[in-house]
């Protein structure tokens, strides 16, 4: 809470932030470790991993079609 006056970040009221302070109620509890909440860095969410796999499959598909198209032009 800025200035400990109950206004929250940017004056939007209490419990409107990330919960990183002492009043966080367990949402962040002030551990200050950043994204992933663990030592060792950021953890990629499962949805992002799924999307990455789908995009890689699409790239492979497009590369295959491109190679087939190049073969037809000869």
PDB file with SEQRES, HELIX, SHEET and CRYST1 records, atoms N, CA, C and O in Angstrom:
SEQRES   1 A   74  UNK UNK UNK UNK UNK UNK UNK UNK UNK UNK UNK UNK UNK          
SEQRES   2 A   74  UNK UNK UNK UNK UNK UNK UNK UNK UNK UNK UNK UNK UNK          
SEQRES   3 A   74  UNK UNK UNK UNK UNK UNK UNK UNK UNK UNK UNK UNK UNK          
SEQRES   4 A   74  UNK UNK UNK UNK UNK UNK UNK UNK UNK UNK UNK UNK UNK          
SEQRES   5 A   74  UNK UNK UNK UNK UNK UNK UNK UNK UNK UNK UNK UNK UNK          
SEQRES   6 A   74  UNK UNK UNK UNK UNK UNK UNK UNK UNK                          
HELIX    1 AA1 UNK A    2  UNK A    4  5                                   3    
HELIX    2 AA2 UNK A    9  UNK A   11  5                                   3    
HELIX    3 AA3 UNK A   46  UNK A   72  1                                  27    
CRYST1    1.000    1.000    1.000  90.00  90.00  90.00 P 1           1          
ATOM      1  N   UNK A   1       0.848  -1.174   0.000  1.00  0.00           N  
ATOM      2  CA  UNK A   1       0.000   0.000   0.000  1.00  0.00           C  
ATOM      3  C   UNK A   1       0.896   1.240   0.000  1.00  0.00           C  
ATOM      4  O   UNK A   1       1.686   1.417   0.927  1.00  0.00           O  
ATOM      5  N   UNK A   2       0.796   2.073  -0.984  1.00  0.00           N  
ATOM      6  CA  UNK A   2       1.605   3.279  -0.988  1.00  0.00           C  
ATOM      7  C   UNK A   2       1.267   4.159   0.205  1.00  0.00           C  
ATOM      8  O   UNK A   2       0.096   4.422   0.481  1.00  0.00           O  
ATOM      9  N   UNK A   3       2.268   4.600   0.890  1.00  0.00           N  
ATOM     10  CA  UNK A   3       2.114   5.496   2.051  1.00  0.00           C  
ATOM     11  C   UNK A   3       1.264   4.906   3.164  1.00  0.00           C  
ATOM     12  O   UNK A   3       0.908   5.623   4.099  1.00  0.00           O  
ATOM     13  N   UNK A   4       0.930   3.633   3.095  1.00  0.00           N  
ATOM     14  CA  UNK A   4       0.137   2.950   4.133  1.00  0.00           C  
ATOM     15  C   UNK A   4      -1.163   3.695   4.454  1.00  0.00           C  
ATOM     16  O   UNK A   4      -1.572   3.775   5.612  1.00  0.00           O  
ATOM     17  N   UNK A   5      -1.802   4.237   3.419  1.00  0.00           N  
ATOM     18  CA  UNK A   5      -3.013   5.032   3.641  1.00  0.00           C  
ATOM     19  C   UNK A   5      -4.288   4.362   3.143  1.00  0.00           C  
ATOM     20  O   UNK A   5      -5.352   4.982   3.151  1.00  0.00           O  
ATOM     21  N   UNK A   6      -4.199   3.095   2.708  1.00  0.00           N  
ATOM     22  CA  UNK A   6      -5.393   2.365   2.301  1.00  0.00           C  
ATOM     23  C   UNK A   6      -5.914   2.679   0.915  1.00  0.00           C  
ATOM     24  O   UNK A   6      -7.010   2.249   0.556  1.00  0.00           O  
ATOM     25  N   UNK A   7      -5.140   3.429   0.119  1.00  0.00           N  
ATOM     26  CA  UNK A   7      -5.640   3.812  -1.207  1.00  0.00           C  
ATOM     27  C   UNK A   7      -5.321   2.796  -2.289  1.00  0.00           C  
ATOM     28  O   UNK A   7      -5.924   2.848  -3.361  1.00  0.00           O  
ATOM     29  N   UNK A   8      -4.405   1.880  -2.053  1.00  0.00           N  
ATOM     30  CA  UNK A   8      -4.043   0.892  -3.067  1.00  0.00           C  
ATOM     31  C   UNK A   8      -3.227   1.506  -4.180  1.00  0.00           C  
ATOM     32  O   UNK A   8      -2.959   2.708  -4.171  1.00  0.00           O  
ATOM     33  N   UNK A   9      -2.827   0.683  -5.146  1.00  0.00           N  
ATOM     34  CA  UNK A   9      -2.033   1.223  -6.244  1.00  0.00           C  
ATOM     35  C   UNK A   9      -2.850   2.178  -7.102  1.00  0.00           C  
ATOM     36  O   UNK A   9      -3.992   1.886  -7.456  1.00  0.00           O  
ATOM     37  N   UNK A  10      -2.273   3.288  -7.422  1.00  0.00           N  
ATOM     38  CA  UNK A  10      -2.918   4.308  -8.269  1.00  0.00           C  
ATOM     39  C   UNK A  10      -4.256   4.776  -7.709  1.00  0.00           C  
ATOM     40  O   UNK A  10      -5.115   5.242  -8.457  1.00  0.00           O  
ATOM     41  N   UNK A  11      -4.435   4.653  -6.389  1.00  0.00           N  
ATOM     42  CA  UNK A  11      -5.657   5.140  -5.762  1.00  0.00           C  
ATOM     43  C   UNK A  11      -6.891   4.323  -6.067  1.00  0.00           C  
ATOM     44  O   UNK A  11      -8.004   4.833  -5.935  1.00  0.00           O  
ATOM     45  N   UNK A  12      -6.739   3.066  -6.473  1.00  0.00           N  
ATOM     46  CA  UNK A  12      -7.885   2.254  -6.865  1.00  0.00           C  
ATOM     47  C   UNK A  12      -8.505   1.470  -5.723  1.00  0.00           C  
ATOM     48  O   UNK A  12      -9.440   0.700  -5.940  1.00  0.00           O  
ATOM     49  N   UNK A  13      -8.003   1.651  -4.518  1.00  0.00           N  
ATOM     50  CA  UNK A  13      -8.619   1.013  -3.352  1.00  0.00           C  
ATOM     51  C   UNK A  13      -7.852  -0.202  -2.860  1.00  0.00           C  
ATOM     52  O   UNK A  13      -6.977  -0.721  -3.553  1.00  0.00           O  
ATOM     53  N   UNK A  14      -8.190  -0.651  -1.652  1.00  0.00           N  
ATOM     54  CA  UNK A  14      -7.497  -1.789  -1.077  1.00  0.00           C  
ATOM     55  C   UNK A  14      -7.796  -3.084  -1.836  1.00  0.00           C  
ATOM     56  O   UNK A  14      -8.845  -3.220  -2.465  1.00  0.00           O  
ATOM     57  N   UNK A  15      -6.861  -4.028  -1.766  1.00  0.00           N  
ATOM     58  CA  UNK A  15      -6.967  -5.346  -2.402  1.00  0.00           C  
ATOM     59  C   UNK A  15      -7.088  -5.256  -3.919  1.00  0.00           C  
ATOM     60  O   UNK A  15      -7.673  -6.136  -4.550  1.00  0.00           O  
ATOM     61  N   UNK A  16      -6.540  -4.197  -4.504  1.00  0.00           N  
ATOM     62  CA  UNK A  16      -6.598  -4.052  -5.955  1.00  0.00           C  
ATOM     63  C   UNK A  16      -5.230  -4.274  -6.605  1.00  0.00           C  
ATOM     64  O   UNK A  16      -5.089  -4.153  -7.822  1.00  0.00           O  
ATOM     65  N   UNK A  17      -4.243  -4.595  -5.800  1.00  0.00           N  
ATOM     66  CA  UNK A  17      -2.897  -4.820  -6.338  1.00  0.00           C  
ATOM     67  C   UNK A  17      -2.594  -6.297  -6.489  1.00  0.00           C  
ATOM     68  O   UNK A  17      -3.496  -7.124  -6.624  1.00  0.00           O  
ATOM     69  N   UNK A  18      -1.291  -6.617  -6.462  1.00  0.00           N  
ATOM     70  CA  UNK A  18      -0.851  -7.989  -6.646  1.00  0.00           C  
ATOM     71  C   UNK A  18      -0.828  -8.786  -5.352  1.00  0.00           C  
ATOM     72  O   UNK A  18      -0.558  -9.987  -5.383  1.00  0.00           O  
ATOM     73  N   UNK A  19      -1.097  -8.169  -4.238  1.00  0.00           N  
ATOM     74  CA  UNK A  19      -1.077  -8.879  -2.963  1.00  0.00           C  
ATOM     75  C   UNK A  19       0.324  -9.175  -2.481  1.00  0.00           C  
ATOM     76  O   UNK A  19       0.535 -10.165  -1.780  1.00  0.00           O  
ATOM     77  N   UNK A  20       1.287  -8.344  -2.838  1.00  0.00           N  
ATOM     78  CA  UNK A  20       2.669  -8.604  -2.487  1.00  0.00           C  
ATOM     79  C   UNK A  20       3.029  -8.064  -1.102  1.00  0.00           C  
ATOM     80  O   UNK A  20       4.084  -8.415  -0.575  1.00  0.00           O  
ATOM     81  N   UNK A  21       2.215  -7.248  -0.517  1.00  0.00           N  
ATOM     82  CA  UNK A  21       2.527  -6.664   0.786  1.00  0.00           C  
ATOM     83  C   UNK A  21       2.092  -7.544   1.940  1.00  0.00           C  
ATOM     84  O   UNK A  21       1.667  -8.684   1.749  1.00  0.00           O  
ATOM     85  N   UNK A  22       2.206  -6.990   3.158  1.00  0.00           N  
ATOM     86  CA  UNK A  22       1.874  -7.766   4.347  1.00  0.00           C  
ATOM     87  C   UNK A  22       0.383  -8.026   4.471  1.00  0.00           C  
ATOM     88  O   UNK A  22      -0.014  -8.910   5.230  1.00  0.00           O  
ATOM     89  N   UNK A  23      -0.452  -7.294   3.760  1.00  0.00           N  
ATOM     90  CA  UNK A  23      -1.897  -7.499   3.811  1.00  0.00           C  
ATOM     91  C   UNK A  23      -2.384  -8.335   2.630  1.00  0.00           C  
ATOM     92  O   UNK A  23      -3.579  -8.335   2.332  1.00  0.00           O  
ATOM     93  N   UNK A  24      -1.508  -9.029   1.971  1.00  0.00           N  
ATOM     94  CA  UNK A  24      -1.845  -9.751   0.751  1.00  0.00           C  
ATOM     95  C   UNK A  24      -2.789 -10.913   0.940  1.00  0.00           C  
ATOM     96  O   UNK A  24      -3.362 -11.391  -0.039  1.00  0.00           O  
ATOM     97  N   UNK A  25      -2.977 -11.386   2.154  1.00  0.00           N  
ATOM     98  CA  UNK A  25      -3.913 -12.468   2.392  1.00  0.00           C  
ATOM     99  C   UNK A  25      -3.517 -13.763   1.707  1.00  0.00           C  
ATOM    100  O   UNK A  25      -4.381 -14.558   1.340  1.00  0.00           O  
ATOM    101  N   UNK A  26      -2.226 -13.984   1.532  1.00  0.00           N  
ATOM    102  CA  UNK A  26      -1.773 -15.227   0.939  1.00  0.00           C  
ATOM    103  C   UNK A  26      -1.673 -15.201  -0.569  1.00  0.00           C  
ATOM    104  O   UNK A  26      -1.189 -16.166  -1.160  1.00  0.00           O  
ATOM    105  N   UNK A  27      -2.114 -14.128  -1.218  1.00  0.00           N  
ATOM    106  CA  UNK A  27      -2.045 -14.082  -2.679  1.00  0.00           C  
ATOM    107  C   UNK A  27      -0.620 -13.944  -3.160  1.00  0.00           C  
ATOM    108  O   UNK A  27      -0.263 -14.503  -4.197  1.00  0.00           O  
ATOM    109  N   UNK A  28       0.183 -13.227  -2.447  1.00  0.00           N  
ATOM    110  CA  UNK A  28       1.592 -13.089  -2.813  1.00  0.00           C  
ATOM    111  C   UNK A  28       2.424 -13.135  -1.560  1.00  0.00           C  
ATOM    112  O   UNK A  28       3.589 -13.534  -1.582  1.00  0.00           O  
ATOM    113  N   UNK A  29       1.827 -12.729  -0.483  1.00  0.00           N  
ATOM    114  CA  UNK A  29       2.412 -12.748   0.854  1.00  0.00           C  
ATOM    115  C   UNK A  29       3.814 -12.175   0.899  1.00  0.00           C  
ATOM    116  O   UNK A  29       4.602 -12.535   1.774  1.00  0.00           O  
ATOM    117  N   UNK A  30       4.136 -11.290  -0.028  1.00  0.00           N  
ATOM    118  CA  UNK A  30       5.385 -10.557   0.038  1.00  0.00           C  
ATOM    119  C   UNK A  30       6.635 -11.388  -0.125  1.00  0.00           C  
ATOM    120  O   UNK A  30       7.684 -10.991   0.383  1.00  0.00           O  
ATOM    121  N   UNK A  31       6.585 -12.516  -0.802  1.00  0.00           N  
ATOM    122  CA  UNK A  31       7.789 -13.318  -0.942  1.00  0.00           C  
ATOM    123  C   UNK A  31       8.792 -12.680  -1.898  1.00  0.00           C  
ATOM    124  O   UNK A  31       9.983 -12.982  -1.818  1.00  0.00           O  
ATOM    125  N   UNK A  32       8.347 -11.810  -2.794  1.00  0.00           N  
ATOM    126  CA  UNK A  32       9.230 -11.045  -3.649  1.00  0.00           C  
ATOM    127  C   UNK A  32      10.062 -11.864  -4.618  1.00  0.00           C  
ATOM    128  O   UNK A  32      11.111 -11.394  -5.057  1.00  0.00           O  
ATOM    129  N   UNK A  33       9.648 -13.038  -4.961  1.00  0.00           N  
ATOM    130  CA  UNK A  33      10.455 -13.875  -5.835  1.00  0.00           C  
ATOM    131  C   UNK A  33      10.101 -13.693  -7.306  1.00  0.00           C  
ATOM    132  O   UNK A  33      10.783 -14.255  -8.163  1.00  0.00           O  
ATOM    133  N   UNK A  34       9.094 -12.951  -7.619  1.00  0.00           N  
ATOM    134  CA  UNK A  34       8.772 -12.663  -9.005  1.00  0.00           C  
ATOM    135  C   UNK A  34       8.005 -13.777  -9.688  1.00  0.00           C  
ATOM    136  O   UNK A  34       7.439 -14.641  -9.018  1.00  0.00           O  
ATOM    137  N   UNK A  35       7.978 -13.771 -11.041  1.00  0.00           N  
ATOM    138  CA  UNK A  35       7.198 -14.749 -11.790  1.00  0.00           C  
ATOM    139  C   UNK A  35       7.607 -16.184 -11.475  1.00  0.00           C  
ATOM    140  O   UNK A  35       8.795 -16.489 -11.383  1.00  0.00           O  
ATOM    141  N   UNK A  36       6.658 -17.029 -11.316  1.00  0.00           N  
ATOM    142  CA  UNK A  36       6.933 -18.430 -11.037  1.00  0.00           C  
ATOM    143  C   UNK A  36       6.986 -18.735  -9.562  1.00  0.00           C  
ATOM    144  O   UNK A  36       6.735 -19.872  -9.164  1.00  0.00           O  
ATOM    145  N   UNK A  37       7.308 -17.750  -8.731  1.00  0.00           N  
ATOM    146  CA  UNK A  37       7.320 -17.915  -7.295  1.00  0.00           C  
ATOM    147  C   UNK A  37       8.329 -18.926  -6.781  1.00  0.00           C  
ATOM    148  O   UNK A  37       8.208 -19.378  -5.642  1.00  0.00           O  
ATOM    149  N   UNK A  38       9.314 -19.294  -7.577  1.00  0.00           N  
ATOM    150  CA  UNK A  38      10.308 -20.259  -7.154  1.00  0.00           C  
ATOM    151  C   UNK A  38      11.685 -19.761  -7.538  1.00  0.00           C  
ATOM    152  O   UNK A  38      11.832 -18.944  -8.448  1.00  0.00           O  
ATOM    153  N   UNK A  39      12.678 -20.252  -6.850  1.00  0.00           N  
ATOM    154  CA  UNK A  39      14.043 -19.943  -7.260  1.00  0.00           C  
ATOM    155  C   UNK A  39      14.321 -20.640  -8.577  1.00  0.00           C  
ATOM    156  O   UNK A  39      13.788 -21.719  -8.838  1.00  0.00           O  
ATOM    157  N   UNK A  40      15.128 -20.047  -9.382  1.00  0.00           N  
ATOM    158  CA  UNK A  40      15.478 -20.669 -10.639  1.00  0.00           C  
ATOM    159  C   UNK A  40      14.787 -20.053 -11.837  1.00  0.00           C  
ATOM    160  O   UNK A  40      15.089 -20.415 -12.975  1.00  0.00           O  
ATOM    161  N   UNK A  41      13.865 -19.130 -11.607  1.00  0.00           N  
ATOM    162  CA  UNK A  41      13.308 -18.403 -12.730  1.00  0.00           C  
ATOM    163  C   UNK A  41      11.853 -18.668 -13.031  1.00  0.00           C  
ATOM    164  O   UNK A  41      11.099 -19.187 -12.208  1.00  0.00           O  
ATOM    165  N   UNK A  42      11.494 -18.298 -14.224  1.00  0.00           N  
ATOM    166  CA  UNK A  42      10.108 -18.264 -14.676  1.00  0.00           C  
ATOM    167  C   UNK A  42       9.642 -19.647 -15.127  1.00  0.00           C  
ATOM    168  O   UNK A  42      10.387 -20.380 -15.778  1.00  0.00           O  
ATOM    169  N   UNK A  43       8.412 -19.995 -14.779  1.00  0.00           N  
ATOM    170  CA  UNK A  43       7.820 -21.243 -15.252  1.00  0.00           C  
ATOM    171  C   UNK A  43       6.796 -20.924 -16.338  1.00  0.00           C  
ATOM    172  O   UNK A  43       5.929 -20.070 -16.154  1.00  0.00           O  
ATOM    173  N   UNK A  44       6.902 -21.608 -17.455  1.00  0.00           N  
ATOM    174  CA  UNK A  44       5.991 -21.370 -18.567  1.00  0.00           C  
ATOM    175  C   UNK A  44       4.680 -22.108 -18.301  1.00  0.00           C  
ATOM    176  O   UNK A  44       4.695 -23.312 -18.046  1.00  0.00           O  
ATOM    177  N   UNK A  45       3.549 -21.407 -18.357  1.00  0.00           N  
ATOM    178  CA  UNK A  45       2.256 -22.077 -18.155  1.00  0.00           C  
ATOM    179  C   UNK A  45       2.003 -23.157 -19.216  1.00  0.00           C  
ATOM    180  O   UNK A  45       2.495 -23.069 -20.341  1.00  0.00           O  
ATOM    181  N   UNK A  46       1.241 -24.155 -18.839  1.00  0.00           N  
ATOM    182  CA  UNK A  46       0.945 -25.273 -19.745  1.00  0.00           C  
ATOM    183  C   UNK A  46       0.296 -24.794 -21.041  1.00  0.00           C  
ATOM    184  O   UNK A  46       0.578 -25.333 -22.111  1.00  0.00           O  
ATOM    185  N   UNK A  47      -0.569 -23.787 -20.953  1.00  0.00           N  
ATOM    186  CA  UNK A  47      -1.242 -23.285 -22.155  1.00  0.00           C  
ATOM    187  C   UNK A  47      -0.227 -22.726 -23.147  1.00  0.00           C  
ATOM    188  O   UNK A  47      -0.379 -22.907 -24.355  1.00  0.00           O  
ATOM    189  N   UNK A  48       0.804 -22.053 -22.650  1.00  0.00           N  
ATOM    190  CA  UNK A  48       1.831 -21.501 -23.537  1.00  0.00           C  
ATOM    191  C   UNK A  48       2.635 -22.625 -24.180  1.00  0.00           C  
ATOM    192  O   UNK A  48       3.017 -22.529 -25.347  1.00  0.00           O  
ATOM    193  N   UNK A  49       2.894 -23.692 -23.422  1.00  0.00           N  
ATOM    194  CA  UNK A  49       3.613 -24.829 -23.980  1.00  0.00           C  
ATOM    195  C   UNK A  49       2.786 -25.503 -25.069  1.00  0.00           C  
ATOM    196  O   UNK A  49       3.321 -25.892 -26.108  1.00  0.00           O  
ATOM    197  N   UNK A  50       1.489 -25.641 -24.834  1.00  0.00           N  
ATOM    198  CA  UNK A  50       0.599 -26.237 -25.830  1.00  0.00           C  
ATOM    199  C   UNK A  50       0.559 -25.388 -27.093  1.00  0.00           C  
ATOM    200  O   UNK A  50       0.603 -25.911 -28.207  1.00  0.00           O  
ATOM    201  N   UNK A  51       0.475 -24.078 -26.912  1.00  0.00           N  
ATOM    202  CA  UNK A  51       0.424 -23.178 -28.065  1.00  0.00           C  
ATOM    203  C   UNK A  51       1.735 -23.237 -28.849  1.00  0.00           C  
ATOM    204  O   UNK A  51       1.731 -23.211 -30.079  1.00  0.00           O  
ATOM    205  N   UNK A  52       2.849 -23.315 -28.133  1.00  0.00           N  
ATOM    206  CA  UNK A  52       4.148 -23.415 -28.800  1.00  0.00           C  
ATOM    207  C   UNK A  52       4.226 -24.684 -29.640  1.00  0.00           C  
ATOM    208  O   UNK A  52       4.699 -24.650 -30.776  1.00  0.00           O  
ATOM    209  N   UNK A  53       3.766 -25.800 -29.087  1.00  0.00           N  
ATOM    210  CA  UNK A  53       3.779 -27.068 -29.822  1.00  0.00           C  
ATOM    211  C   UNK A  53       2.896 -26.982 -31.067  1.00  0.00           C  
ATOM    212  O   UNK A  53       3.270 -27.476 -32.131  1.00  0.00           O  
ATOM    213  N   UNK A  54       1.737 -26.361 -30.935  1.00  0.00           N  
ATOM    214  CA  UNK A  54       0.831 -26.223 -32.072  1.00  0.00           C  
ATOM    215  C   UNK A  54       1.448 -25.343 -33.161  1.00  0.00           C  
ATOM    216  O   UNK A  54       1.317 -25.637 -34.349  1.00  0.00           O  
ATOM    217  N   UNK A  55       2.113 -24.273 -32.756  1.00  0.00           N  
ATOM    218  CA  UNK A  55       2.743 -23.387 -33.735  1.00  0.00           C  
ATOM    219  C   UNK A  55       3.903 -24.085 -34.448  1.00  0.00           C  
ATOM    220  O   UNK A  55       4.090 -23.910 -35.652  1.00  0.00           O  
ATOM    221  N   UNK A  56       4.676 -24.872 -33.705  1.00  0.00           N  
ATOM    222  CA  UNK A  56       5.779 -25.605 -34.334  1.00  0.00           C  
ATOM    223  C   UNK A  56       5.238 -26.609 -35.352  1.00  0.00           C  
ATOM    224  O   UNK A  56       5.820 -26.786 -36.423  1.00  0.00           O  
ATOM    225  N   UNK A  57       4.132 -27.260 -35.018  1.00  0.00           N  
ATOM    226  CA  UNK A  57       3.524 -28.208 -35.950  1.00  0.00           C  
ATOM    227  C   UNK A  57       3.035 -27.475 -37.200  1.00  0.00           C  
ATOM    228  O   UNK A  57       3.181 -27.982 -38.313  1.00  0.00           O  
ATOM    229  N   UNK A  58       2.468 -26.313 -37.026  1.00  0.00           N  
ATOM    230  CA  UNK A  58       1.981 -25.524 -38.167  1.00  0.00           C  
ATOM    231  C   UNK A  58       3.133 -25.081 -39.060  1.00  0.00           C  
ATOM    232  O   UNK A  58       3.024 -25.117 -40.286  1.00  0.00           O  
ATOM    233  N   UNK A  59       4.244 -24.661 -38.438  1.00  0.00           N  
ATOM    234  CA  UNK A  59       5.421 -24.253 -39.211  1.00  0.00           C  
ATOM    235  C   UNK A  59       5.926 -25.430 -40.033  1.00  0.00           C  
ATOM    236  O   UNK A  59       6.249 -25.271 -41.210  1.00  0.00           O  
ATOM    237  N   UNK A  60       5.999 -26.615 -39.423  1.00  0.00           N  
ATOM    238  CA  UNK A  60       6.457 -27.810 -40.138  1.00  0.00           C  
ATOM    239  C   UNK A  60       5.535 -28.110 -41.321  1.00  0.00           C  
ATOM    240  O   UNK A  60       6.000 -28.458 -42.407  1.00  0.00           O  
ATOM    241  N   UNK A  61       4.234 -27.974 -41.102  1.00  0.00           N  
ATOM    242  CA  UNK A  61       3.261 -28.213 -42.171  1.00  0.00           C  
ATOM    243  C   UNK A  61       3.457 -27.229 -43.327  1.00  0.00           C  
ATOM    244  O   UNK A  61       3.439 -27.620 -44.494  1.00  0.00           O  
ATOM    245  N   UNK A  62       3.641 -25.966 -42.996  1.00  0.00           N  
ATOM    246  CA  UNK A  62       3.829 -24.946 -44.028  1.00  0.00           C  
ATOM    247  C   UNK A  62       5.143 -25.141 -44.774  1.00  0.00           C  
ATOM    248  O   UNK A  62       5.204 -24.940 -45.987  1.00  0.00           O  
ATOM    249  N   UNK A  63       6.202 -25.533 -44.051  1.00  0.00           N  
ATOM    250  CA  UNK A  63       7.477 -25.793 -44.716  1.00  0.00           C  
ATOM    251  C   UNK A  63       7.358 -26.973 -45.682  1.00  0.00           C  
ATOM    252  O   UNK A  63       7.935 -26.952 -46.769  1.00  0.00           O  
ATOM    253  N   UNK A  64       6.613 -27.989 -45.283  1.00  0.00           N  
ATOM    254  CA  UNK A  64       6.405 -29.147 -46.151  1.00  0.00           C  
ATOM    255  C   UNK A  64       5.674 -28.727 -47.427  1.00  0.00           C  
ATOM    256  O   UNK A  64       6.069 -29.117 -48.525  1.00  0.00           O  
ATOM    257  N   UNK A  65       4.612 -27.937 -47.285  1.00  0.00           N  
ATOM    258  CA  UNK A  65       3.857 -27.466 -48.454  1.00  0.00           C  
ATOM    259  C   UNK A  65       4.724 -26.596 -49.352  1.00  0.00           C  
ATOM    260  O   UNK A  65       4.637 -26.676 -50.577  1.00  0.00           O  
ATOM    261  N   UNK A  66       5.565 -25.760 -48.735  1.00  0.00           N  
ATOM    262  CA  UNK A  66       6.449 -24.896 -49.513  1.00  0.00           C  
ATOM    263  C   UNK A  66       7.431 -25.731 -50.323  1.00  0.00           C  
ATOM    264  O   UNK A  66       7.672 -25.441 -51.495  1.00  0.00           O  
ATOM    265  N   UNK A  67       7.998 -26.761 -49.709  1.00  0.00           N  
ATOM    266  CA  UNK A  67       8.939 -27.630 -50.412  1.00  0.00           C  
ATOM    267  C   UNK A  67       8.251 -28.384 -51.555  1.00  0.00           C  
ATOM    268  O   UNK A  67       8.840 -28.578 -52.618  1.00  0.00           O  
ATOM    269  N   UNK A  68       7.009 -28.806 -51.332  1.00  0.00           N  
ATOM    270  CA  UNK A  68       6.243 -29.492 -52.388  1.00  0.00           C  
ATOM    271  C   UNK A  68       5.980 -28.546 -53.553  1.00  0.00           C  
ATOM    272  O   UNK A  68       6.059 -28.946 -54.714  1.00  0.00           O  
ATOM    273  N   UNK A  69       5.669 -27.304 -53.245  1.00  0.00           N  
ATOM    274  CA  UNK A  69       5.403 -26.300 -54.265  1.00  0.00           C  
ATOM    275  C   UNK A  69       6.654 -26.010 -55.079  1.00  0.00           C  
ATOM    276  O   UNK A  69       6.585 -25.859 -56.299  1.00  0.00           O  
ATOM    277  N   UNK A  70       7.794 -25.931 -54.409  1.00  0.00           N  
ATOM    278  CA  UNK A  70       9.062 -25.688 -55.120  1.00  0.00           C  
ATOM    279  C   UNK A  70       9.371 -26.831 -56.075  1.00  0.00           C  
ATOM    280  O   UNK A  70       9.903 -26.604 -57.161  1.00  0.00           O  
ATOM    281  N   UNK A  71       9.039 -28.070 -55.678  1.00  0.00           N  
ATOM    282  CA  UNK A  71       9.292 -29.234 -56.520  1.00  0.00           C  
ATOM    283  C   UNK A  71       8.411 -29.231 -57.752  1.00  0.00           C  
ATOM    284  O   UNK A  71       8.831 -29.736 -58.793  1.00  0.00           O  
ATOM    285  N   UNK A  72       7.204 -28.683 -57.679  1.00  0.00           N  
ATOM    286  CA  UNK A  72       6.289 -28.661 -58.818  1.00  0.00           C  
ATOM    287  C   UNK A  72       6.708 -27.649 -59.865  1.00  0.00           C  
ATOM    288  O   UNK A  72       6.379 -27.806 -61.041  1.00  0.00           O  
ATOM    289  N   UNK A  73       7.423 -26.619 -59.462  1.00  0.00           N  
ATOM    290  CA  UNK A  73       7.802 -25.559 -60.382  1.00  0.00           C  
ATOM    291  C   UNK A  73       8.975 -25.910 -61.273  1.00  0.00           C  
ATOM    292  O   UNK A  73       9.314 -25.125 -62.160  1.00  0.00           O  
ATOM    293  N   UNK A  74       9.602 -27.041 -61.080  1.00  0.00           N  
ATOM    294  CA  UNK A  74      10.790 -27.396 -61.863  1.00  0.00           C  
ATOM    295  C   UNK A  74      10.439 -27.940 -63.208  1.00  0.00           C  
ATOM    296  O   UNK A  74      11.329 -28.285 -63.986  1.00  0.00           O  
TER     297      UNK A  74                                                      
END                                                                             
